[in-house]
């Protein structure tokens, strides 16, 4: 019984850790469009699905 509970605990721990790492990575690398919810790379200025402006373009020197 203890082995089963330990296995379930380890499984839940792995799943929670992987979900947290995936969430951190996605928030670090992507911007979610407020209009349609599509994930876009941070380098994008417009949404790839609906063309809504995500952020202002970088200033040119």
N, CA, C and O atoms as a GROMACS GRO file, in nm:
protein
  244
    1UNK      N    1   0.083  -0.120   0.000
    1UNK     CA    2   0.000   0.000   0.000
    1UNK      C    3   0.087   0.126   0.000
    1UNK      O    4   0.061   0.221  -0.073
    2UNK      N    5   0.192   0.124   0.084
    2UNK     CA    6   0.281   0.240   0.090
    2UNK      C    7   0.352   0.261  -0.044
    2UNK      O    8   0.373   0.375  -0.086
    3UNK      N    9   0.389   0.151  -0.110
    3UNK     CA   10   0.457   0.161  -0.239
    3UNK      C   11   0.366   0.225  -0.344
    3UNK      O   12   0.411   0.306  -0.426
    4UNK      N   13   0.240   0.189  -0.341
    4UNK     CA   14   0.143   0.245  -0.436
    4UNK      C   15   0.126   0.395  -0.413
    4UNK      O   16   0.126   0.473  -0.508
    5UNK      N   17   0.110   0.434  -0.287
    5UNK     CA   18   0.095   0.576  -0.255
    5UNK      C   19   0.221   0.655  -0.290
    5UNK      O   20   0.212   0.768  -0.338
    6UNK      N   21   0.336   0.596  -0.266
    6UNK     CA   22   0.462   0.662  -0.302
    6UNK      C   23   0.473   0.678  -0.453
    6UNK      O   24   0.514   0.784  -0.501
    7UNK      N   25   0.436   0.576  -0.528
    7UNK     CA   26   0.440   0.583  -0.674
    7UNK      C   27   0.344   0.691  -0.727
    7UNK      O   28   0.379   0.768  -0.817
    8UNK      N   29   0.226   0.696  -0.670
    8UNK     CA   30   0.129   0.799  -0.710
    8UNK      C   31   0.182   0.938  -0.675
    8UNK      O   32   0.168   1.031  -0.754
    9UNK      N   33   0.242   0.952  -0.558
    9UNK     CA   34   0.299   1.081  -0.518
    9UNK      C   35   0.411   1.125  -0.611
    9UNK      O   36   0.419   1.242  -0.648
   10UNK      N   37   0.498   1.032  -0.649
   10UNK     CA   38   0.607   1.064  -0.742
   10UNK      C   39   0.550   1.103  -0.878
   10UNK      O   40   0.597   1.199  -0.940
   11UNK      N   41   0.451   1.030  -0.925
   11UNK     CA   42   0.388   1.060  -1.053
   11UNK      C   43   0.325   1.200  -1.052
   11UNK      O   44   0.343   1.277  -1.146
   12UNK      N   45   0.252   1.232  -0.948
   12UNK     CA   46   0.190   1.365  -0.936
   12UNK      C   47   0.298   1.473  -0.929
   12UNK      O   48   0.283   1.578  -0.991
   13UNK      N   49   0.404   1.448  -0.855
   13UNK     CA   50   0.514   1.544  -0.846
   13UNK      C   51   0.578   1.571  -0.981
   13UNK      O   52   0.608   1.686  -1.014
   14UNK      N   53   0.599   1.466  -1.059
   14UNK     CA   54   0.658   1.482  -1.194
   14UNK      C   55   0.564   1.561  -1.283
   14UNK      O   56   0.608   1.650  -1.356
   15UNK      N   57   0.436   1.531  -1.278
   15UNK     CA   58   0.339   1.602  -1.362
   15UNK      C   59   0.329   1.749  -1.324
   15UNK      O   60   0.322   1.835  -1.412
   16UNK      N   61   0.328   1.779  -1.196
   16UNK     CA   62   0.320   1.918  -1.150
   16UNK      C   63   0.447   1.994  -1.190
   16UNK      O   64   0.439   2.107  -1.238
   17UNK      N   65   0.563   1.932  -1.171
   17UNK     CA   66   0.688   1.998  -1.206
   17UNK      C   67   0.696   2.025  -1.357
   17UNK      O   68   0.739   2.133  -1.398
   18UNK      N   69   0.654   1.929  -1.438
   18UNK     CA   70   0.659   1.951  -1.582
   18UNK      C   71   0.560   2.059  -1.626
   18UNK      O   72   0.590   2.136  -1.718
   19UNK      N   73   0.444   2.066  -1.562
   19UNK     CA   74   0.348   2.171  -1.595
   19UNK      C   75   0.402   2.309  -1.559
   19UNK      O   76   0.385   2.405  -1.635
   20UNK      N   77   0.468   2.320  -1.444
   20UNK     CA   78   0.526   2.448  -1.403
   20UNK      C   79   0.639   2.491  -1.498
   20UNK      O   80   0.648   2.608  -1.535
   21UNK      N   81   0.724   2.398  -1.536
   21UNK     CA   82   0.834   2.430  -1.627
   21UNK      C   83   0.779   2.471  -1.764
   21UNK      O   84   0.828   2.567  -1.824
   22UNK      N   85   0.679   2.400  -1.813
   22UNK     CA   86   0.619   2.434  -1.943
   22UNK      C   87   0.555   2.572  -1.938
   22UNK      O   88   0.569   2.650  -2.032
   23UNK      N   89   0.484   2.602  -1.830
   23UNK     CA   90   0.420   2.733  -1.815
   23UNK      C   91   0.524   2.844  -1.810
   23UNK      O   92   0.508   2.948  -1.873
   24UNK      N   93   0.631   2.823  -1.735
   24UNK     CA   94   0.739   2.922  -1.726
   24UNK      C   95   0.802   2.945  -1.864
   24UNK      O   96   0.824   3.060  -1.903
   25UNK      N   97   0.830   2.838  -1.936
   25UNK     CA   98   0.892   2.850  -2.068
   25UNK      C   99   0.800   2.925  -2.164
   25UNK      O  100   0.845   3.013  -2.237
   26UNK      N  101   0.672   2.891  -2.164
   26UNK     CA  102   0.578   2.957  -2.255
   26UNK      C  103   0.565   3.106  -2.224
   26UNK      O  104   0.559   3.188  -2.315
   27UNK      N  105   0.562   3.141  -2.097
   27UNK     CA  106   0.550   3.283  -2.063
   27UNK      C  107   0.679   3.358  -2.094
   27UNK      O  108   0.676   3.479  -2.119
   28UNK      N  109   0.792   3.290  -2.092
   28UNK     CA  110   0.919   3.354  -2.123
   28UNK      C  111   0.940   3.370  -2.273
   28UNK      O  112   1.011   3.462  -2.315
   29UNK      N  113   0.881   3.284  -2.355
   29UNK     CA  114   0.910   3.283  -2.498
   29UNK      C  115   0.796   3.336  -2.586
   29UNK      O  116   0.820   3.369  -2.702
   30UNK      N  117   0.676   3.343  -2.534
   30UNK     CA  118   0.560   3.375  -2.617
   30UNK      C  119   0.476   3.487  -2.557
   30UNK      O  120   0.479   3.511  -2.437
   31UNK      N  121   0.401   3.554  -2.646
   31UNK     CA  122   0.302   3.654  -2.608
   31UNK      C  123   0.166   3.600  -2.652
   31UNK      O  124   0.152   3.552  -2.765
   32UNK      N  125   0.067   3.607  -2.565
   32UNK     CA  126  -0.068   3.563  -2.602
   32UNK      C  127  -0.146   3.684  -2.653
   32UNK      O  128  -0.153   3.787  -2.586
   33UNK      N  129  -0.205   3.670  -2.771
   33UNK     CA  130  -0.285   3.777  -2.831
   33UNK      C  131  -0.410   3.800  -2.746
   33UNK      O  132  -0.479   3.704  -2.711
   34UNK      N  133  -0.439   3.925  -2.715
   34UNK     CA  134  -0.557   3.957  -2.635
   34UNK      C  135  -0.685   3.943  -2.718
   34UNK      O  136  -0.793   3.924  -2.662
   35UNK      N  137  -0.673   3.952  -2.850
   35UNK     CA  138  -0.790   3.943  -2.935
   35UNK      C  139  -0.839   3.801  -2.958
   35UNK      O  140  -0.957   3.772  -2.942
   36UNK      N  141  -0.745   3.711  -2.998
   36UNK     CA  142  -0.786   3.576  -3.034
   36UNK      C  143  -0.725   3.467  -2.947
   36UNK      O  144  -0.767   3.351  -2.955
   37UNK      N  145  -0.627   3.502  -2.863
   37UNK     CA  146  -0.568   3.404  -2.772
   37UNK      C  147  -0.456   3.321  -2.831
   37UNK      O  148  -0.406   3.230  -2.765
   38UNK      N  149  -0.415   3.349  -2.954
   38UNK     CA  150  -0.308   3.274  -3.018
   38UNK      C  151  -0.174   3.306  -2.955
   38UNK      O  152  -0.147   3.421  -2.921
   39UNK      N  153  -0.088   3.204  -2.939
   39UNK     CA  154   0.047   3.227  -2.890
   39UNK      C  155   0.134   3.275  -3.005
   39UNK      O  156   0.132   3.218  -3.114
   40UNK      N  157   0.210   3.380  -2.980
   40UNK     CA  158   0.299   3.438  -3.079
   40UNK      C  159   0.438   3.453  -3.020
   40UNK      O  160   0.453   3.476  -2.899
   41UNK      N  161   0.541   3.440  -3.103
   41UNK     CA  162   0.678   3.458  -3.056
   41UNK      C  163   0.695   3.602  -3.009
   41UNK      O  164   0.631   3.694  -3.061
   42UNK      N  165   0.781   3.622  -2.910
   42UNK     CA  166   0.801   3.756  -2.854
   42UNK      C  167   0.852   3.855  -2.957
   42UNK      O  168   0.832   3.976  -2.941
   43UNK      N  169   0.919   3.809  -3.062
   43UNK     CA  170   0.974   3.899  -3.162
   43UNK      C  171   0.865   3.957  -3.253
   43UNK      O  172   0.890   4.055  -3.324
   44UNK      N  173   0.747   3.898  -3.253
   44UNK     CA  174   0.639   3.945  -3.340
   44UNK      C  175   0.581   4.077  -3.292
   44UNK      O  176   0.574   4.105  -3.172
   45UNK      N  177   0.540   4.159  -3.388
   45UNK     CA  178   0.475   4.286  -3.358
   45UNK      C  179   0.324   4.271  -3.376
   45UNK      O  180   0.246   4.334  -3.305
   46UNK      N  181   0.283   4.186  -3.472
   46UNK     CA  182   0.141   4.160  -3.497
   46UNK      C  183   0.111   4.012  -3.475
   46UNK      O  184   0.198   3.927  -3.492
   47UNK      N  185  -0.013   3.984  -3.437
   47UNK     CA  186  -0.057   3.846  -3.419
   47UNK      C  187  -0.052   3.773  -3.552
   47UNK      O  188  -0.089   3.829  -3.655
   48UNK      N  189  -0.006   3.649  -3.551
   48UNK     CA  190   0.004   3.572  -3.674
   48UNK      C  191  -0.131   3.522  -3.723
   48UNK      O  192  -0.144   3.484  -3.840
   49UNK      N  193  -0.232   3.522  -3.637
   49UNK     CA  194  -0.364   3.474  -3.677
   49UNK      C  195  -0.459   3.588  -3.715
   49UNK      O  196  -0.524   3.582  -3.820
   50UNK      N  197  -0.467   3.693  -3.631
   50UNK     CA  198  -0.567   3.797  -3.655
   50UNK      C  199  -0.505   3.933  -3.690
   50UNK      O  200  -0.578   4.029  -3.714
   51UNK      N  201  -0.373   3.942  -3.694
   51UNK     CA  202  -0.299   4.063  -3.730
   51UNK      C  203  -0.318   4.179  -3.634
   51UNK      O  204  -0.284   4.293  -3.667
   52UNK      N  205  -0.371   4.154  -3.515
   52UNK     CA  206  -0.383   4.259  -3.414
   52UNK      C  207  -0.244   4.297  -3.365
   52UNK      O  208  -0.156   4.212  -3.355
   53UNK      N  209  -0.224   4.425  -3.333
   53UNK     CA  210  -0.094   4.472  -3.284
   53UNK      C  211  -0.071   4.415  -3.144
   53UNK      O  212  -0.155   4.430  -3.055
   54UNK      N  213   0.045   4.351  -3.125
   54UNK     CA  214   0.080   4.291  -2.996
   54UNK      C  215   0.160   4.389  -2.912
   54UNK      O  216   0.142   4.397  -2.790
   55UNK      N  217   0.248   4.462  -2.976
   55UNK     CA  218   0.335   4.560  -2.908
   55UNK      C  219   0.385   4.658  -3.011
   55UNK      O  220   0.374   4.632  -3.131
   56UNK      N  221   0.440   4.769  -2.966
   56UNK     CA  222   0.492   4.867  -3.060
   56UNK      C  223   0.623   4.816  -3.120
   56UNK      O  224   0.698   4.745  -3.052
   57UNK      N  225   0.652   4.850  -3.245
   57UNK     CA  226   0.776   4.803  -3.309
   57UNK      C  227   0.897   4.867  -3.242
   57UNK      O  228   0.886   4.976  -3.186
   58UNK      N  229   1.012   4.799  -3.247
   58UNK     CA  230   1.133   4.854  -3.184
   58UNK      C  231   1.177   4.981  -3.256
   58UNK      O  232   1.158   4.995  -3.377
   59UNK      N  233   1.235   5.072  -3.181
   59UNK     CA  234   1.283   5.199  -3.239
   59UNK      C  235   1.405   5.174  -3.324
   59UNK      O  236   1.493   5.096  -3.287
   60UNK      N  237   1.410   5.239  -3.439
   60UNK     CA  238   1.526   5.227  -3.527
   60UNK      C  239   1.627   5.334  -3.497
   60UNK      O  240   1.590   5.448  -3.465
   61UNK      N  241   1.756   5.300  -3.506
   61UNK     CA  242   1.862   5.397  -3.477
   61UNK      C  243   1.894   5.483  -3.597
   61UNK      O  244   1.981   5.569  -3.589
   0.00000   0.00000   0.00000
